[in-house]
Amino acid sequence: MIKLLHTADHQLGVKFVGFGEKGRQLRQAVKESLKATVDLALAEAVDLVLIAGDLFDSNAVSKKLVNEVVAELKRLAPITACILPGTHDCYNASSVYRRPEFRDTPNIHIFTDEIRSIAFPDLDLTVYGRANLNPTGTESPLTGLEKIEETDYHVAMAHGEMAIEGKFAGDYYPVEGREIAASGMNYVALGHWHRCADFSQDGVKAFYCGAPETLSFEEGEDSGYVLLVSIDESATRVEKRRVGKYLWKTVNLEVEAFEREEELLQEIKKHADPNTLLRARLSGLKPVTWDVGEERLAGELEDLFFHLEVIAGELTTSIEPIRAADFPETTIMGQFIRLMEKRLKTAIPDEKPVLEEALQRGFALLSGREA
């Protein structure tokens, strides 16, 4: 049996703009995901580690970061790491993989414009890969793949987007299902999409492993993994293993589902965790007396999470009946309501919607709530 570890899209050096000091912690977590990947490879005694593109976020990375990455990959020895340049770290004239740190490391093999297959006779395996030479491209990374018959087992690496109608741009090295099916590979290790996903075709196993440390809310809970792949004469088996530290979650909450404001807060609190980044999207009609604005909720609950975003852009205030009889005339609220009711009685039709909204907003502000 051949055991592989498939990873991709670490994007080491990513900035996490907009996260302030927490951005530093997220960058450190990305580094730690590489360490966790190496630790898992050693613990599982895999035969090869496949890095299917975008190990780095760009080719313009510091020497310090390169040295840290190479040091981690050296820890794998005698396990070999096969690296495929992707879209962020493409194999162009300024490629990070042209640096001497990579050339001088025996257990790191890099696919280039000239190297498209690497044979491992002791494993009876050939690994194929076509390095991306530019950040974008319209040709499939599986184009021109030809099996070498000297080995019995064959694995391809490809960094590009699946050509699914309506879900791909077409200029990030599109991969079509028919190409996977026709490849004759025992496994196709895909990179570029940051979600773990199965795109096996006609008996050929093909997977995106996703980013090993989640990088954005758009990736959701399907990232943070690497894949362990076992190949023998009978089958190819794929197993997800989590290596990421942080969980990025988005929850959509309709406020009408909650009878009281406290119930809504408790629903958000259900996701509380110091390693969770939560984006709570609120929509629907809220009672005028509810104070569920973005700043107030984030300020009250943010200590329960690593990061909390409350988005209330689709939230509107319900129009509730406001009666002067419920408030004494001697109070400011009572005087305001009676003044507005008097204005409404004499208003022309075009003025009434504006005055009714003003009544609602004024009532909310005098109640100490957001208008």
Secondary structure, DSSP 8 states (H G I E B T S, - for coil): -EEEEEE----BT---TT-THHHHHHHHHHHHHHHHHHHHHHHTT-SEEEE-S-SBS-S---HHHHHHHHHHHHTTTTSEEEE---STT-SSTT-GGGSHHHHT-TTEEE--SS--EEEEGGGTEEEEE----SS-BSS-TTTT----TTSSEEEEEEES-B--TTS--S-B--B-HHHHHHH--SEEEEES-SS-EE--BTTB-EEE---SS--SGGGGGG-SEEEEEEE-SS-EEEEEEE--S-EEEEEEEEGGG-SSHHHHHHHHHTT-EEEEEEEEEEEEEE-TT----HHHHHHHHGGGEEEEEEEEEEEEE------GGGS-TTSHHHHHHHHHHHHHHH--TTTHHHHHHHHHHHHHHHTTS--
